[in-house]
């Protein structure tokens, strides 16, 4: 292993609070298949086996990789004084034949400027579509720009393609939206397909900014997603850019969703918004605990049909706070 490869493993620490990272890093040390992407110096005519012969695009690495492989992505080089990353202007699909694939940014922090950023100027396709089980997406930036396909799509039909067991950690999401720029119900930064499915998903230690929707369940026509952990994230503001941080009410909701220790900076207030709440968890079963909401009163707004967060009685609500103190459920 060369010095740059060692640096990747040392830098892979997107959230100090994320349990199990130590064993994950140890597993990365024993991997036999690695591919490298360098959008500044690479070429898709290379074989991607080292930084010296890196691919130029992430999709080329995904195509070359076998199941269980790890792909390391370097940020593109920025000029002095740059105020936005240089983009990987592509849409990426992890096909059903590539289970347990990992795509990891080679970075030392999870700010937008420190991550390899994926961005398309237009189009209605997600920036990254996951159709294989057990995949890891870490340390990447997703900028929706003018596109309407959202950031990451968990595309699982319960048969020919599956996104169960996906982990998304240490990523940055910005400007992501679905078909409507004021309606989180049509898509956002991380979204389930209308079929639902995609059980056992972990969304941990990410930063969200200016997304119409941050985490969106489009539907449950296949099955209701279960065992979903949403932990240690900072969700989108400013308020005028956001319709709903967590829209989990698509179809029949989620069964076993755990929303723990997150920050919701501002009550969504996008003009002509369709949801305009921190959370809509209608139909869900789970726990909402130890979160902070950027709100000034506890007098109104948190309950099954309330204006700040729709939280049914099947979602327990312990130890959540705003500026006024403990948030309590209202009838």
Buried (B, 14 or more C-beta within 10 A) or exposed (E): EEEBBEEBBEBBBBBEEBEEBEEBEEEBEEEEBBBBBBBEEBEBEBEBBBBEBBBBBBBBBBBBBEEBBBBBBBBBEEEEEEEEBBBBBBBBBBBBEBBBBBBBBBBEBBEBBBBBBBBBEEEEBBBBBBBBBBBBBBBBBBBBBEBBBBBBBBBBBBEEBBBBBBBBBBBBBBBBBBEBBBBBBBBBBBBBBBBBBBBBBBBBBBBBBBBBBBBBBBBBBBBBBBBBBBBBBBBBBEBEBBBBBBBBBBBBBBBBBBBBBBBBBBBBBBEEBBBBBBBBBBBBBBBBBBBBBBBEEBEEBBBBEBEBBBBBEBBEBEEBBBEEEEBEBBE
